[in-house]
Amino acid sequence: MDPLRRHAVNVLTLFDNKGAQLKHIRDTYCKKCSISGNDRQRLTAMTNEVIRWRGRLDYWLMGLLNKPNRKIQPELNNILRLGIYEVVMDEKVPDYAAVDAYVEIAKRSLGKGQGKLTNALLRKATAIHKTDKPEKCTLNDWYSFPNWLWEKWINQFGEEKTTELANLYNSAPKIDIRRNEAKLSHDNLQSYCNDHDVEIEPWSDSNIFYKVMRNLSGFRNLIVAGKISVQDRAAGMVVELLAPNQGETILDVCAAPGTKAIYIAELMDGKGELYISDNNTDRLEKLESNFKNSVIDVKDASKDNFPMADAILIDAPCSGTGVIGKKPDIRWRRSMSNIQEFVELQKSIINHMSQFLKPGGRMVYSTCSMEPEENWGVVDAFLKLKGNYFIDMETNDVSDSWLDERGALIPFPPKSNTDGMFAVRLINGIE
C-alpha cells in the first residue's frame, strides 16, 4: 500500500471532520507523522488539488454511481475523490497504478466489498474526459465552487468575469517576491537567480517586486536570510498606500502572519516605533525573530488599548475570497452567514482603532476579500459614523491605474495578475 496516498486520504478526511484550515490540518498531521521533504510537497499538492476540484470530482463520482443518492462514508468518499483525480486529471500517473493503489487502500481500511466498489468506479472513471463539460453539469460544479458563492459573483461581476476568476483560481497560483533593498541589490539578486536556476520577472511599477516564473524553492536561502520575502504585489501596495515614514509611530493590527509588518519595518529602517499586534498568540510568536526595535503584543483590535499613532494599518480578518487561488479550501469553508459575521467584526475593529489615530494621521483599512459588504460596505458605514474622517484621494504612493474612482485599491485578479485585495486610506481630519 502506498503510504503517501494513505496519508492523503487521512488528511482529507480530517478536513471533512474538523473546521480548521487545510494547511493547519496538514501541517499538524505532517509533524505528527514525521513527513517532510519531497513527500510533504507531494502530499500538499495532492490534497490541495483534490480540495480545489472537489465540486467537479463529486459531480463525476455521482455520475459513476448506479444510485447517485447513495450514502458514502467520508473515508471512502476521499479515497474515490483522490482516485478519480489521479485517473482523470493527473496525466503523470498511469491509470492502472492509481486504480490498484486506491483499491488496496479501500480493501485494507474498509473491507473487500468497498475495495470491489472502488475498483469498479475507478475503472469506469478512466472513460471520463476532463475537459468535456456534461450538459447537465452546472457551472459552479464544473468550476468547483459552492453555489451560493458562484451566484453571488455572477451578480457582482457577470458570468464572463466570474468564469475568468474561477479559471484563475483553479490554475497554479502565481508567486511574487519582494527584495529587501537594505540587504540585497537588484544586480546581486539577478546573479543569484542565474546561479540557482531561478527565473524572475520584475514588476513594471516597482524596483523591488518580482514575479517568480520558475523554481520558488531556489530562493530558500535568501528568504531565511531576510533578503527577500514572499509577498503578492497587491499586498505590497497596501503597505505603500499606508506610506510609512521614518520617525513615525505606526500600528499594524491583525498583523499575523506578518509579511506587511516586515515591509513596514524595512521602510522605517529602525527609525520610529512600530507596534505589531494580533489576537493569535501562536501566530505572533513566529514573528518575533523577524523584528528589531518593534513592539510585538497580543491584543484584540476590537477592544484593547493602543498608543496614539501617526499611521494605522488594519488588515482586517475577512472571508479571504481574494486568495482562494492560494488557499483552495476557503471556498468550502465560507458561507453568507460567515461574511456577515466578518462584517460585524470589521466594523467593530475600524471603529475602535480610529480613536488611536493622531489628528491628521492616516489609517488604511484592507482585506483580502472580493466581497463589497466587507470592503466599501464597512468603510461607508464607518464614514457615516465618523464625520471627521475622509478618504485620501492624494495617494501618490500608488499608481492611479490600481485605484477605483473613489481612491480604493481593488485589483481584479484575472486583470491585475495579483491576489484579490481591497485597501483605502482614510485621514483623521481633526487638526
C-alpha positions as CSV (number, residue, x, y, z in Angstrom):
1,M,0.0,0.0,0.0
2,D,1.3,3.5,-1.0
3,P,1.7,5.2,2.4
4,L,1.6,8.7,0.9
5,R,-1.8,8.1,-0.7
6,R,-2.9,6.7,2.6
7,H,-1.8,9.9,4.3
8,A,-3.6,12.0,1.7
9,V,-6.9,10.1,2.5
10,N,-6.3,10.8,6.2
11,V,-5.7,14.5,5.7
12,L,-8.8,14.9,3.5
13,T,-10.9,13.0,6.0
14,L,-9.7,15.2,8.8
15,F,-10.6,18.2,6.7
16,D,-14.2,16.9,6.5
17,N,-14.4,16.3,10.2
18,K,-12.8,19.5,11.5
19,G,-13.4,23.2,10.9
20,A,-9.7,24.1,10.7
21,Q,-7.9,25.3,7.6
22,L,-6.5,22.7,5.3
23,K,-2.9,24.0,5.8
24,H,-3.2,23.8,9.6
25,I,-4.6,20.3,9.4
26,R,-1.9,19.1,7.0
27,D,0.9,20.8,9.0
28,T,-0.2,19.2,12.2
29,Y,-0.5,15.8,10.5
30,C,2.9,16.0,8.9
31,K,4.5,16.9,12.2
32,K,2.8,14.0,14.0
33,C,3.7,11.5,11.2
34,S,7.2,13.0,10.5
35,I,6.5,13.7,6.9
36,S,8.9,16.1,5.3
37,G,10.8,17.0,2.1
38,N,9.5,15.6,-1.2
39,D,6.9,13.5,0.5
40,R,5.4,16.6,2.1
41,Q,5.5,18.5,-1.1
42,R,3.7,15.7,-2.9
43,L,1.1,15.4,0.0
44,T,0.5,19.1,-0.2
45,A,0.0,19.0,-4.0
46,M,-2.4,16.0,-3.8
47,T,-4.6,17.4,-1.1
48,N,-4.7,21.0,-2.5
49,E,-5.8,19.8,-5.9
50,V,-8.5,17.4,-4.6
51,I,-9.9,20.2,-2.5
52,R,-9.6,22.7,-5.4
53,W,-11.5,20.3,-7.7
54,R,-13.9,18.8,-5.1
55,G,-17.0,20.1,-6.8
56,R,-16.2,18.6,-10.2
57,L,-14.9,15.4,-8.6
58,D,-18.1,14.9,-6.7
59,Y,-20.2,15.5,-9.8
60,W,-18.2,12.8,-11.6
61,L,-18.5,10.5,-8.7
62,M,-22.3,10.9,-8.5
63,G,-22.4,10.1,-12.2
64,L,-20.4,6.9,-11.7
65,L,-22.7,5.5,-9.0
66,N,-25.7,3.4,-10.1
67,K,-27.6,5.0,-7.2
68,P,-26.5,8.7,-7.1
69,N,-28.1,9.3,-3.8
70,R,-26.2,6.5,-2.2
71,K,-24.6,7.4,1.1
72,I,-20.8,7.0,1.1
73,Q,-18.8,7.1,4.3
74,P,-16.3,10.0,4.4
75,E,-13.2,7.9,4.2
76,L,-14.4,6.0,1.1
77,N,-15.5,9.4,-0.4
78,N,-12.0,10.7,-0.2
79,I,-10.4,7.5,-1.5
80,L,-12.7,7.9,-4.6
81,R,-12.0,11.6,-4.9
82,L,-8.3,11.0,-4.9
83,G,-8.6,8.1,-7.3
84,I,-10.8,10.0,-9.8
85,Y,-8.5,13.0,-9.6
86,E,-5.4,10.9,-10.4
87,V,-7.2,8.8,-13.1
88,V,-8.8,11.7,-14.9
89,M,-6.8,14.9,-14.1
90,D,-3.3,13.9,-13.3
91,E,-1.6,12.9,-16.5
92,K,1.7,12.0,-14.8
93,V,0.1,9.0,-13.0
94,P,-0.7,5.8,-15.1
95,D,-4.3,4.9,-14.7
96,Y,-3.6,1.3,-13.6
97,A,-1.3,2.4,-10.9
98,A,-3.8,4.8,-9.4
99,V,-6.6,2.3,-9.5
100,D,-4.6,-0.5,-8.0
101,A,-3.3,1.8,-5.2
102,Y,-6.7,3.1,-4.1
103,V,-8.4,-0.3,-4.4
104,E,-5.8,-1.7,-2.0
105,I,-6.3,1.3,0.4
106,A,-10.1,0.7,0.4
107,K,-9.8,-3.0,0.8
108,R,-7.4,-2.8,3.8
109,S,-9.3,0.0,5.5
110,L,-12.9,-0.8,4.7
111,G,-13.1,-4.4,3.6
112,K,-13.2,-6.4,0.4
113,G,-16.7,-5.1,-0.5
114,Q,-15.6,-1.5,-0.6
115,G,-12.4,-2.5,-2.4
116,K,-14.5,-4.1,-5.2
117,L,-16.7,-0.9,-5.4
118,T,-13.6,1.3,-5.6
119,N,-12.2,-0.9,-8.4
120,A,-15.5,-0.7,-10.4
121,L,-15.9,3.0,-10.0
122,L,-12.3,4.0,-10.8
123,R,-12.2,1.7,-13.9
124,K,-15.4,3.5,-15.1
125,A,-13.7,6.8,-14.4
126,T,-10.9,6.1,-16.9
127,A,-13.5,6.9,-19.7
128,I,-14.1,10.4,-18.3
129,H,-12.7,13.3,-20.4
130,K,-11.6,16.1,-18.0
131,T,-12.3,19.0,-20.5
132,D,-15.7,17.9,-21.7
133,K,-18.4,19.6,-19.6
134,P,-21.6,17.5,-19.5
135,E,-24.7,19.4,-20.5
136,K,-26.4,18.7,-17.1
137,C,-23.4,19.8,-15.1
138,T,-23.9,23.3,-13.5
139,L,-21.2,25.9,-14.0
140,N,-20.5,26.1,-10.2
141,D,-20.0,22.3,-10.1
142,W,-17.8,22.3,-13.2
143,Y,-15.6,25.1,-11.9
144,S,-15.8,23.6,-8.4
145,F,-17.4,26.4,-6.3
146,P,-20.3,26.3,-3.9
147,N,-23.5,27.5,-5.5
148,W,-24.0,30.4,-3.1
149,L,-20.6,32.0,-3.9
150,W,-21.0,31.4,-7.6
151,E,-24.4,33.1,-7.7
152,K,-23.0,36.0,-5.6
153,W,-20.1,36.5,-8.0
154,I,-22.5,36.3,-11.0
155,N,-24.5,39.2,-9.5
156,Q,-21.3,41.2,-8.8
157,F,-19.2,40.6,-11.9
158,G,-21.4,38.9,-14.5
159,E,-20.9,35.4,-15.9
160,E,-17.9,36.2,-18.1
161,K,-15.8,37.7,-15.3
162,T,-16.9,35.1,-12.8
163,T,-15.6,32.4,-15.2
164,E,-12.3,34.2,-15.6
165,L,-12.0,34.4,-11.9
166,A,-12.7,30.7,-11.4
167,N,-10.3,29.7,-14.2
168,L,-7.6,31.8,-12.5
169,Y,-8.3,30.3,-9.0
170,N,-8.2,26.8,-10.4
171,S,-4.8,27.4,-12.0
172,A,-1.4,27.0,-10.4
173,P,-1.1,30.1,-8.2
174,K,1.5,32.7,-9.2
175,I,4.0,33.9,-6.6
176,D,5.7,37.2,-6.1
177,I,8.7,38.2,-4.1
178,R,9.9,41.4,-2.6
179,R,13.6,42.4,-2.3
180,N,14.9,43.9,0.9
181,E,16.8,46.9,-0.5
182,A,19.0,47.2,2.6
183,K,20.3,43.7,2.2
184,L,20.2,42.8,-1.5
185,S,20.8,44.8,-4.7
186,H,18.9,44.1,-7.9
187,D,22.1,43.0,-9.7
188,N,23.0,40.6,-6.9
189,L,19.5,39.1,-7.0
190,Q,19.9,38.6,-10.7
191,S,23.3,36.9,-10.2
192,Y,21.7,34.6,-7.6
193,C,19.0,33.6,-10.0
194,N,21.5,32.8,-12.7
195,D,23.5,30.6,-10.3
196,H,20.5,28.8,-8.8
197,D,18.3,28.0,-11.8
198,V,15.6,30.6,-10.8
199,E,13.7,32.8,-13.2
200,I,12.1,36.1,-12.2
201,E,10.4,39.0,-14.0
202,P,10.3,42.5,-12.4
203,W,7.0,44.2,-11.9
204,S,6.9,47.2,-14.2
205,D,5.7,49.6,-11.4
206,S,8.3,48.6,-8.8
207,N,12.0,48.1,-8.5
208,I,11.7,45.7,-5.5
209,F,8.8,43.4,-6.5
210,Y,9.3,40.4,-8.9
211,K,7.2,37.7,-10.4
212,V,8.6,34.2,-9.8
213,M,8.5,32.5,-13.2
214,R,10.2,29.3,-12.1
215,N,11.6,27.4,-9.1
216,L,10.5,29.3,-6.0
217,S,12.3,26.8,-3.8
218,G,15.6,28.1,-5.1
219,F,15.1,31.3,-3.0
220,R,15.0,29.4,0.3
221,N,18.5,30.7,1.4
222,L,17.5,34.3,0.6
223,I,14.2,34.0,2.5
224,V,15.9,32.6,5.6
225,A,18.5,35.4,5.5
226,G,15.7,38.1,5.3
227,K,17.0,39.3,1.9
228,I,13.7,38.6,0.1
229,S,10.1,38.0,1.3
230,V,7.3,36.1,-0.5
231,Q,4.6,38.8,-0.9
232,D,1.9,39.4,-3.5
233,R,2.3,42.7,-5.4
234,A,-1.2,43.8,-4.3
235,A,-0.4,43.1,-0.6
236,G,2.7,45.2,-1.0
237,M,0.6,48.0,-2.4
238,V,-1.4,48.0,0.8
239,V,1.8,49.0,2.7
240,E,2.6,51.5,0.0
241,L,-0.8,53.0,0.5
242,L,0.0,53.4,4.2
243,A,3.2,55.1,3.2
244,P,5.3,54.5,6.4
245,N,7.8,57.3,7.2
246,Q,10.9,57.0,9.3
247,G,10.4,58.5,12.8
248,E,6.7,57.8,12.9
249,T,4.7,55.8,15.4
250,I,2.9,53.1,13.4
251,L,0.4,50.4,14.5
252,D,-0.1,47.2,12.5
253,V,-3.0,45.4,14.0
254,C,-4.4,42.0,13.0
255,A,-0.8,41.6,11.7
256,A,-0.1,37.9,11.6
257,P,1.5,36.3,9.6
258,G,3.5,39.5,9.4
259,T,4.5,40.0,5.8
260,K,3.1,43.5,5.7
261,A,4.7,44.3,9.0
262,I,8.1,43.2,7.6
263,Y,7.7,45.5,4.7
264,I,6.7,48.4,7.0
265,A,9.8,47.7,9.2
266,E,12.1,47.7,6.1
267,L,10.7,51.1,5.0
268,M,11.1,52.6,8.6
269,D,14.7,51.2,8.8
270,G,14.6,51.1,12.6
271,K,13.8,54.9,12.8
272,G,10.5,55.3,14.7
273,E,8.2,53.0,16.6
274,L,6.4,50.0,15.1
275,Y,3.7,48.3,17.2
276,I,2.7,44.9,15.8
277,S,-0.3,43.1,17.3
278,D,-2.7,40.2,16.7
279,N,-5.0,38.3,19.0
280,N,-3.5,34.9,18.0
281,T,-0.6,34.1,20.3
282,D,0.8,31.2,18.3
283,R,1.0,33.2,15.1
284,L,2.6,36.2,16.8
285,E,5.3,34.1,18.4
286,K,6.5,33.1,14.9
287,L,7.1,36.8,14.1
288,E,9.4,37.8,17.0
289,S,12.6,36.8,15.3
290,N,11.9,39.0,12.3
291,F,11.7,42.3,14.1
292,K,14.1,44.6,15.9
293,N,13.1,47.9,17.5
294,S,9.5,46.8,17.3
295,V,6.9,46.0,20.0
296,I,5.0,42.8,19.4
297,D,2.0,42.2,21.6
298,V,-1.1,40.0,21.8
299,K,-4.0,42.4,21.5
300,D,-7.6,42.5,20.3
301,A,-8.1,45.3,17.8
302,S,-11.8,45.5,18.6
303,K,-11.4,46.4,22.3
304,D,-7.9,46.7,23.7
305,N,-5.9,50.0,24.2
306,F,-3.1,51.1,21.9
307,P,-0.7,54.0,21.8
308,M,-1.5,57.1,19.7
309,A,-0.2,56.7,16.2
310,D,0.7,58.6,13.1
311,A,-0.5,55.8,10.9
312,I,-2.5,52.6,11.5
313,L,-2.8,49.6,9.2
314,I,-5.9,47.4,9.8
315,D,-5.5,44.3,7.8
316,A,-8.9,43.1,8.9
317,P,-10.0,39.4,9.4
318,C,-12.1,38.6,6.3
319,S,-13.6,35.8,4.2
320,G,-10.4,35.6,2.1
321,T,-12.2,35.2,-1.2
322,G,-9.4,37.1,-2.9
323,V,-6.8,34.4,-2.1
324,I,-8.8,31.3,-3.0
325,G,-6.2,30.5,-5.7
326,K,-3.6,30.0,-3.0
327,K,-5.9,28.6,-0.3
328,P,-8.4,26.5,-2.2
329,D,-10.2,25.2,0.9
330,I,-11.6,28.7,1.6
331,R,-14.4,28.1,-1.0
332,W,-15.7,25.2,1.1
333,R,-15.2,26.9,4.5
334,R,-17.3,30.0,3.9
335,S,-21.0,30.9,3.8
336,M,-23.1,34.0,3.5
337,S,-23.6,34.0,7.3
338,N,-19.8,33.9,7.7
339,I,-19.5,37.0,5.6
340,Q,-21.9,38.9,7.8
341,E,-20.0,37.8,10.9
342,F,-16.8,39.2,9.4
343,V,-18.6,42.4,8.5
344,E,-19.7,42.9,12.2
345,L,-16.1,42.2,13.4
346,Q,-14.6,44.5,10.8
347,K,-16.9,47.4,11.8
348,S,-16.0,46.9,15.4
349,I,-12.3,47.0,14.6
350,I,-12.2,50.1,12.4
351,N,-14.5,52.0,14.8
352,H,-12.4,51.1,17.8
353,M,-9.0,51.7,16.3
354,S,-9.9,55.1,14.9
355,Q,-9.6,56.6,18.4
356,F,-5.9,55.9,18.4
357,L,-5.0,57.9,15.3
358,K,-3.5,61.3,15.8
359,P,-5.2,64.3,14.2
360,G,-4.1,64.5,10.6
361,G,-2.9,60.9,10.7
362,R,-3.7,58.2,8.1
363,M,-5.4,54.8,8.5
364,V,-5.5,52.1,5.9
365,Y,-8.4,49.6,6.1
366,S,-7.7,46.5,4.0
367,T,-9.0,43.0,3.3
368,C,-8.1,40.1,1.0
369,S,-11.8,39.8,0.2
370,M,-13.7,40.3,-3.1
371,E,-17.0,40.9,-1.3
372,P,-18.3,44.5,-1.3
373,E,-20.0,44.0,2.1
374,E,-16.6,43.6,3.7
375,N,-15.0,46.4,1.8
376,W,-16.8,49.6,0.7
377,G,-19.8,48.5,2.9
378,V,-17.6,48.7,6.0
379,V,-15.8,51.9,5.0
380,D,-19.0,53.7,4.1
381,A,-20.6,52.7,7.4
382,F,-17.5,54.0,9.2
383,L,-17.5,57.3,7.4
384,K,-21.2,57.8,8.1
385,L,-20.5,57.3,11.8
386,K,-17.2,59.3,12.0
387,G,-17.8,62.6,10.3
388,N,-14.2,63.8,10.9
389,Y,-12.7,61.1,8.7
390,F,-12.4,61.3,4.9
391,I,-10.9,59.3,2.0
392,D,-7.4,60.4,1.0
393,M,-7.6,60.8,-2.8
394,E,-4.0,62.1,-3.0
395,T,-2.4,58.6,-2.8
396,N,0.7,59.4,-4.8
397,D,2.4,56.3,-3.4
398,V,0.2,54.0,-5.6
399,S,-0.4,54.5,-9.3
400,D,-3.9,55.7,-10.2
401,S,-4.2,52.7,-12.5
402,W,-4.6,50.5,-9.5
403,L,-7.3,52.6,-7.8
404,D,-11.0,52.9,-8.4
405,E,-12.8,56.2,-8.9
406,R,-13.1,56.7,-5.1
407,G,-9.4,56.1,-4.4
408,A,-9.5,52.4,-3.2
409,L,-7.1,49.7,-4.3
410,I,-9.4,47.0,-5.8
411,P,-7.5,44.9,-8.3
412,F,-9.5,42.2,-10.2
413,P,-7.2,39.2,-10.2
414,P,-7.6,38.0,-13.8
415,K,-6.7,41.5,-15.0
416,S,-4.1,42.6,-12.4
417,N,-2.4,39.2,-12.1
418,T,-2.5,39.6,-8.3
419,D,-4.5,38.4,-5.4
420,G,-7.9,39.9,-4.8
421,M,-7.4,42.8,-2.4
422,F,-9.1,45.9,-1.0
423,A,-7.5,48.9,0.7
424,V,-8.4,52.5,1.2
425,R,-6.5,55.3,3.0
426,L,-8.5,57.4,5.5
427,I,-7.4,60.6,7.1
428,N,-8.4,61.9,10.6
429,G,-9.4,65.4,9.7
430,I,-9.4,66.8,13.2
431,E,-6.5,69.2,13.5
